[in-house]
């Protein structure tokens, strides 16, 4: 499952969501919501903020983030290990309007503002695939007050950035810059989201742009495998469609369809506006209120996924390549399940880090692949556990045997000694690193309200992670793997079984 801006799905710790994302305007900028993957070191496909390694006189090792570099002669206060964030979170329902979530970071010099529209590709059940993503592209093509060039130049002339992305269940519009830029960010983003004009002349041009995006990902097996495994797992349900659609489906999208989708979803009262920076919720509301539309309508539901009606499939796409892209996926509980933390930790110990089982066994011990990893995707009522690898086609059978052997060991015996505690330390430490970014605070606040109707306290999340036991991990492993055949997707010179 892919994200155009960082090559993989973006996540908010373990409980919010993980999903594939189509990002239309990254242009080499950092990811839209820069929360790092659960990983350590320079493992391919993983990202971690820059750090220094400090070896003390007692040979202990510390990882220092960019804001934690010691100054000679300076006596530093030891931080509270139980502190997950320096932000204060607050949210409220705006009367006759959307919800507002704010992370007040008093010492920050930056601002992040996001508008979370709770509609994505899974809301296209009776519509052409790729419509939500097409709408996301078109809001950048001009408004009643600004041309396409003015939208970008007004923000960038002030030193800021605007961006957007579409996933299965939401579309996010984001602006960021120095704290003083918040009024401009609010004005421009609101203008785009609620007053885009969708010029008829721009639609064929943007259709060509999206067509190139579709082709780009399709011609990259490591990216295209995400669309295939989704189709193999979710089948005919909209969750199984490519977020950007197909060349055939976007050819059927016209201005009327674009406007109808925008009007149907951009004015929902379950929409969430989130902000992070050195300002309070009252101050943010004062800035954003003049730009809000006068009318919002009640939310609507999308077609739920019924697991009982699904059957795992195998999709093989032959290509003349030297490497085989292999993906396996299983259904899991959704983001509200009590087992979600155990499931995230299961993924970490199985394939998300350089110390994970699959990385050590398939890459380090056997040399079968360069890239191997696992991931979890959460939606409201369901989810997916994925394992992905790029390997020599002749090594496929041996790799599958290793994968199934490690899964069987987890199902039968649970985590090995020390394995779970290492996963907890990694997850908590990387989360602390993530929250050095105001964008991460805005995302946590916005998606918390969007998905849970509240902003989950970070201390609560930490305690929930620490409370996971070996038995919890073994139980969720048994639930998703035992007697359940995986969906399988393959791209490459298909040899072997």
N, C-alpha and C positions, 0 to 999 in steps of 0.2 A: 504494500500500500504506500502511495507516494505523496510527497509534497514537493512542488516545483522549486521551492526556495531552499530546501535543505536535503532533498533526496529521500527523505523518509517522513513518516507521519510526525506531527508535532503533538506534544503531550503536556498536560498540566498535572504534575506529580502522578499519583497512582489512582486517584478516585474520580477525577473529572471525566476525561475522555482521551482516547487515542484514536486517530483515524487518518485515512489518506486525505490529502488536501490538494486542491488545485489552486495555485497562487498565480495571479495574472500579471503582477507588476513588480516582481522582486528586483529585476535588473541588477542582480549581484549583491543586493543589500542583505543584511542579516535576516534570519527567518522572521516571519511575521510575529510569532510569539516565541521568543528565544528561550524556551525551557529545555535544558540539555537532555539528551538521551541518557538512559541509565547505563552508563558505561564507564570504563576507566582506561586511561592510556590512549594509544593511537590506533585503536582497533578500527578497521575500515567501516564506514557507515555510522560511526559514533562521533559525537562532538562533545567537548568539555571545555569550559572557559579556561583561559590561560592561567597557569599556576607556576609557582616555584617550588622546588623540592629543597627543604631545609633539613640538613642532617646535624643533630645536636652532638655535643661532646659525649653523650651517653649512647650515641649511635641510633637514637630514635629518629623517626622520619615524620616530618609534618608537611602537609600540602598547604601552600599559602596562595590565596587568591590575590588578584591585582590590588585590592584594597587592604591587604594584610601584610605588606612588605615591611619588615622591621627597619627602623631608623637607628643607626649606631648611637648608643648612649641613652636612648629613649626607653623609659620604663612603661611597658604596655600593660593595660588592664586585661586580665584573662576573661574572655567572653563567657557568658552563661551558655553552657552546652544545651540547655533546654529551650533556648530562645530560637524560634524558627523564623521570625520575621520582625522587622522594626516598623512595620506598617500597622496602622489602625484601620479596621474595615467597618464600613457602614453601608446599609442599603435601605431603600425605601420605594414604595409605589408612588409615582407621581400621579396626582388626581387626574382622572380622565386621560392618562397617558401611559408611557412605558415605565419600566423599572429603572432605577438608578443605583449603581453600585460604585463605591468610592474607596480607594485605598489611600489613606493619608500617610505620606512618607515625608516627615517634617524636614529632614535634612537633604532631600533630593533637589537637584537643580534641573530635573527633567520632568516632562509630562508625557503621558500616554493616554490616548482617548480611543475607545473602541465602541462600535455599535454592532451588537450581536443580533442578527435577524434569524429567528429560529426556524429556518427553512433551507433545505439543500436538495441534493439529488434524490433523496428518498421521498420528497414531496412531489415527484414527477410521475406518479403512478398512471395517470391518464393523460400525460403530456409528453412531448418529445424529450428524449434523454439529452441532458446538457443545457436545459433551459435556465436553471438556477445559475449556472456558471456563466451563461451568455448574459444574463441580467447583470451579474457582477461586473463583467467587462464593460457593458454599455453605460453604467453610471459614471464612468470616467470620460464619456464622450461629450460632455457639455450639459449645462443646466440652463434655467431661465435667465440666470445672472452671469454665468461664466462660460467661456468657451473651453474646449478641451485643453488648450494650451494654458489658459488662465488658471485652471484647476491645479495643474502641476506647478506652474511658475509662482503662484501666490504663496504656496507652502514652501517650495524650495528656495525662493528668494529670501525667505525668513529663516532658512537653515533647518527646516523640518522635512518630514517624509510622510507620504500617505501610501497606503497599500490595501490589499483586500485578498481574501481567499474564500473558497467554497469547499465545503465538505459534504458528507452525506446528510447531516442534520442541521447545519447552520451555515450562514454566510457572515463573515466578519469584515467590517470596514475599520481600518485603524489609521490613526495619525500619531506621530510622535515628534518631539522636539524639545527645546528648552522650555522651562516652566512658563515663561512669559508668553509662550506661543499658544497656550490653551484656548483663548478666545478665537484665534484664527482657525485652529484645528476644529473647534466646535462649529464655526460658521461654514467652513468648507465641507466637512463631512456631512453635516445636516443638509446642506444644499445638494450634495450628490445623492444621498440616500433617498431624500423625499422630493427632490425637484429636478431630477435628471429628465431631459426631454426626449431621449432616444431618437435622435435625428434619423430620418429614413435613409439619407445618403450615407450615414456611417455604418448601417447594419451590414451591407454586403462587404465592406472593408473589414469589419471586425469578425465577420464569418470567416474570411480568409485567414485572419490572424489566429483564430481559434483552430481552424483547420490545420495550420502549421504546428500549433501546440499539440494537437492530437497526433499528427504524424511524427513529431519529435519524440514523444513518449512511446509510440508504437514501435519506432525503429530502435529504441533502447530496450533490449530484453530485460535488463535489471529493473526498469520502470514498468514495462508493459506486463510483467508477470503479476503485478499487483491487481491489475484489472481482470486478468484471467482467473486468479484465485478467488476474487470476489464473486465472479460469475459462477465458478464451480461450487462455491459454498452457499450463496444466497439464491442462485437460480433465477427464476423469473421475477422475483421481488425487486423493487427499485434499488435496494441495497446492492444488488448484483450488477447494476449498470455502471459504466465508467462515468465519473463525475463530469467530465468535459463532453460526454456524449460521443457520437460517431459522426463521420463525415455525412452520412445519410440523415441522421436525426437532426443535426444543426441546419441542414438544408431546408427543413420544414418549419423552422422558427422564423416568424415574421414580427413586425412591430406590434401588432395587436396582441400576440402571445406574450411578448416581453412586457408590455405595459400591464397586462392582466395579472401576470405573476408578481410584478412589483407591487401593484395595488393590493393584491391579495395578501402579501406577506410582509411588506415593509411598514405597514400601518397596524400591525397586530399589537395588542396591549401587553403581550408577554415578551415583547422585544426588550432587550437590556442594553442600556448605555453604561459603560464602565470607564472610570478614570483613575489614574494614579499619579501622584506627585505631591508637592508641598501645599495642598489645599484641602479644605474640609468639604463634606458633602453639601453643606449649605452654599459654599462658594461655587462649587461645580454646578449646582442647580441654578444659581443665579446666572451663570454663563450660558448654560445650555437651554434654559427655559424659553428665551425669545425665539429660538430657532425650531421649536417643536411644532408639528402640525396641530391643528385645532381638534382633529378627530382621529381616534384610534378605534379599531373594532376588536371584538373578542377573538381569542385564539381558536385555531382549528387543529384537529389531529390528523396525523398521517396514517397510512395503511400499516398496521402492525405486522411484524414477522411472526409466523406460526411455525415453530420448529417441527411440530408433528407432521407438517405437510412437506417438509424439506428432505431431500436425500442427497448425500454427498456424491459429487460427480468428479470425473477425471477429464481434464482438458489438455490435449497435447497439440502444440503448434510447431510443426517442423520448420527449422531454419538452418541455413548453411553457416553455422558458427562453430567455433572450436570449443566453446563452453556451453554447458547445460545449465539453464536457470530452473531451479526446482523449488516449489512451494507447496507446503501442506497446511491445512487449516481445519480447525474443529470449532463447533459452536460452544459458547460459554454463556454464563449468566450475564445480565446487563449491569450497568453502572451503579444501580441501587442495591445490588446483592451484598449481603454481609461478607461474602467470600472474596470481594474484589481486591482487598489488600493481599490476601494469600495468593490470589491469582497473579497479581503483579510480581510478587516475590518468587513465585514459581517460574515465571518467565525470566526473571533476572538470573536465577541459578541455573536455568536450563540453557539460555542462549543469548543474554543481553550484554554480557561483560566478557572481558579477557580472561576472567577466572571461571567462566561458566562451563558447564559440562560439555556442551556441543563444541564450543570453541577449542577447548583443550583436547578433546578426543579426536575430532575430525580434522582440525587444522594443525595443532601442535604435535599430537602424537602420531597421526597417520598421514598428514600432508595431503589430504583428499581435496581441500578447497582453500580458496583465499578468503571468501566471505561466507560466514555462517551466522545466523542469528535468529532470535525469536522475538515476538511482539504480541501485544494484546490490544484489541480494539473494543471499546465500550460504546454501546448505544443505550437508549432508554430501557428496552425490554430484552435485549440480547447482546451478544458480543462474539468475538472471534479470537482464537489463539492461533498464531501463525508461526511457522518455521520456514526460513528461506535460506537457500544456498546457491552459490555459483561454483560449479565443479566440472571436472573432466567427465564427459559422458560415460566413459568406461568405469568410473568410480561410483556410479549411481547406486548400484545394488549394495555395495559395501557401505556407502553413506547411509542409505535407508536402514540397513541392518543396525548400524550404530545408533541412529536416531531412535528407532523403536526399542533398542536395548536400554537406552537411558530413560526413556519414558516408562518402560516396564519397571525399571528399578525404582523410580520415584513413586509409581503407583503401588508397588509391592512393599517397599521398605521406607519410603519417605526420604526427607533430606538426610544427607550425611552429617556427621558431627562438625559443627562450626559453620556449615553451609548457610543456614538460615540467618544466623547472626551477622555474617559477612554481608549478606544481601540487605539486611536492615540498615547496617552502617552505611553502605553505599547509597541506598535510596535516600536516607535522611541527609547525608552530607551533600549529595548532588542537588537536593532540593534547596538547601541553604545557599549554595552557589547560584542557583537559578534566580533566587529572589534578590540578587544584587541589581536586577533590572526592573525599572518601573513598568515596562511592558508586561513582564511576568505577573506583577501585582495586579495590573488591570485585568489580565486574562483570568487570574484566579478569582478575582471578585466577580467579574462578569459571568464566567461560566459556572461559578458556584450558584449564583442566583438563577441562571438559566436552567441548570440541570437539577438543582436541589431545592430551589426556592429559598435559599439562604447562602451566606458565605461561610463555609465550614472553617472553624478556627484551625489554624495551622498546628497548634498544640494538640488539638483533638485528633487531627490526622496523624501526627507523630505518635501519639499514644496508641491509636488503632494499629499502626504498623508494628510498634513494639509488642503489642499484645498477640500477634500472630504466632501460633505454635507449629511445631513440626507436624502434629496431627492435622492441623488446619490445611497445611500445604498438601499433605498426602491425600486428604479428603477431596480437595478440589481437583487434584490430579486424577484421582479415581473417577470423579464425576464427569470430567470432560474427555478423558482418554479411554477408560475401560469400556470395552464392547462398542466403541464408536469408531467407524472407519473415517479417516480424514478425507476431505476434499483435496484433490491434487491438481496442480497446474505445472506444465513443463514447456519450456521453449528451447529448441536446439536440435542437434542431430540425434534424434531419439533412438538410442540403442538400448539393449537390455530389456528388462521386464517393465 
